Amino acid sequence: MIESEGGEATYAHCDATSSSDIGEMVKVAVDTYGGLDIFVNSAGIYRGGGRMHELSIDDVQACWNVVVKGSWFGCQQAISHLLLRG
């Protein structure tokens, strides 16, 4: 749909909890488009709609890994490329 409207898109598989996956995704963007101008951390996770007091420690850990660590890894992997662009 993006391409049919005149845009361009590239797919890169990425596990948001994996720093190396995020690094590979950034590399695909840099190699494909010649650099990085913006990086959006927008991963999230749904654990069945339970209320806070109903979540297990595994639920909390999964959320922490995706939302906090995933965002941290994204910034770590993208920032050197963003700094190169000024």
C-alpha positions as a Markdown table, in Angstrom:
| # | Residue | x | y | z |
|---|---|---|---|---|
| 1 | Met | 0.0 | 0.0 | 0.0 |
| 2 | Ile | 2.8 | 2.4 | 0.8 |
| 3 | Glu | 4.5 | 1.8 | -2.6 |
| 4 | Ser | 1.2 | 2.0 | -4.4 |
| 5 | Glu | 0.8 | 5.5 | -3.0 |
| 6 | Gly | 4.3 | 6.5 | -4.3 |
| 7 | Gly | 6.2 | 5.9 | -1.0 |
| 8 | Glu | 9.0 | 3.5 | -0.2 |
| 9 | Ala | 9.2 | 1.0 | 2.6 |
| 10 | Thr | 11.7 | -1.6 | 3.8 |
| 11 | Tyr | 11.0 | -4.5 | 6.1 |
| 12 | Ala | 13.5 | -5.6 | 8.8 |
| 13 | His | 12.6 | -8.3 | 11.3 |
| 14 | Cys | 13.4 | -7.1 | 14.8 |
| 15 | Asp | 12.9 | -8.5 | 18.4 |
| 16 | Ala | 12.6 | -5.3 | 20.4 |
| 17 | Thr | 14.3 | -7.0 | 23.4 |
| 18 | Ser | 17.4 | -7.8 | 21.4 |
| 19 | Ser | 20.1 | -5.2 | 21.1 |
| 20 | Ser | 21.7 | -7.0 | 18.2 |
| 21 | Asp | 18.3 | -7.3 | 16.3 |
| 22 | Ile | 17.8 | -3.5 | 16.8 |
| 23 | Gly | 21.4 | -2.9 | 15.6 |
| 24 | Glu | 20.7 | -5.0 | 12.5 |
| 25 | Met | 17.5 | -3.1 | 11.9 |
| 26 | Val | 19.3 | 0.3 | 12.1 |
| 27 | Lys | 22.0 | -1.1 | 9.8 |
| 28 | Val | 19.4 | -2.1 | 7.2 |
| 29 | Ala | 18.0 | 1.5 | 7.4 |
| 30 | Val | 21.4 | 3.1 | 7.1 |
| 31 | Asp | 22.5 | 0.8 | 4.2 |
| 32 | Thr | 19.2 | 1.2 | 2.4 |
| 33 | Tyr | 18.6 | 4.9 | 2.8 |
| 34 | Gly | 22.2 | 6.2 | 3.3 |
| 35 | Gly | 21.8 | 7.3 | 6.9 |
| 36 | Leu | 19.4 | 7.8 | 9.8 |
| 37 | Asp | 17.5 | 11.0 | 10.4 |
| 38 | Ile | 15.0 | 9.8 | 13.0 |
| 39 | Phe | 14.4 | 6.8 | 15.1 |
| 40 | Val | 11.1 | 6.0 | 16.7 |
| 41 | Asn | 10.9 | 3.6 | 19.6 |
| 42 | Ser | 7.3 | 2.3 | 19.5 |
| 43 | Ala | 7.4 | -1.3 | 20.6 |
| 44 | Gly | 4.8 | -2.4 | 23.2 |
| 45 | Ile | 3.4 | -5.5 | 24.7 |
| 46 | Tyr | 0.0 | -6.7 | 25.7 |
| 47 | Arg | -0.3 | -9.1 | 28.6 |
| 48 | Gly | -4.0 | -10.0 | 28.5 |
| 49 | Gly | -5.5 | -6.9 | 30.0 |
| 50 | Gly | -5.0 | -7.8 | 33.7 |
| 51 | Arg | -5.0 | -5.1 | 36.3 |
| 52 | Met | -1.7 | -4.3 | 38.0 |
| 53 | His | -2.4 | -6.5 | 41.0 |
| 54 | Glu | -3.2 | -9.4 | 38.7 |
| 55 | Leu | 0.1 | -9.3 | 36.8 |
| 56 | Ser | 2.7 | -11.9 | 37.5 |
| 57 | Ile | 6.4 | -11.1 | 37.8 |
| 58 | Asp | 6.8 | -12.7 | 34.4 |
| 59 | Asp | 4.3 | -10.2 | 32.9 |
| 60 | Val | 6.1 | -7.3 | 34.5 |
| 61 | Gln | 9.5 | -8.6 | 33.3 |
| 62 | Ala | 8.2 | -9.0 | 29.8 |
| 63 | Cys | 6.9 | -5.4 | 29.8 |
| 64 | Trp | 10.1 | -4.1 | 31.3 |
| 65 | Asn | 12.1 | -5.9 | 28.6 |
| 66 | Val | 10.1 | -4.6 | 25.7 |
| 67 | Val | 9.2 | -1.1 | 26.9 |
| 68 | Val | 12.2 | 0.0 | 28.9 |
| 69 | Lys | 15.1 | -2.1 | 27.7 |
| 70 | Gly | 13.9 | -2.1 | 24.1 |
| 71 | Ser | 13.8 | 1.7 | 24.1 |
| 72 | Trp | 17.2 | 1.9 | 25.7 |
| 73 | Phe | 18.7 | -0.5 | 23.1 |
| 74 | Gly | 17.0 | 1.5 | 20.3 |
| 75 | Cys | 18.6 | 4.7 | 21.5 |
| 76 | Gln | 22.0 | 3.0 | 22.0 |
| 77 | Gln | 22.0 | 1.5 | 18.5 |
| 78 | Ala | 20.6 | 4.7 | 16.7 |
| 79 | Ile | 22.4 | 7.5 | 18.4 |
| 80 | Ser | 25.8 | 7.2 | 16.8 |
| 81 | His | 24.1 | 7.3 | 13.3 |
| 82 | Leu | 22.0 | 10.2 | 14.4 |
| 83 | Leu | 25.0 | 12.1 | 15.6 |
| 84 | Leu | 26.7 | 11.6 | 12.2 |
| 85 | Arg | 23.8 | 13.4 | 10.6 |
| 86 | Gly | 24.2 | 16.4 | 13.0 |
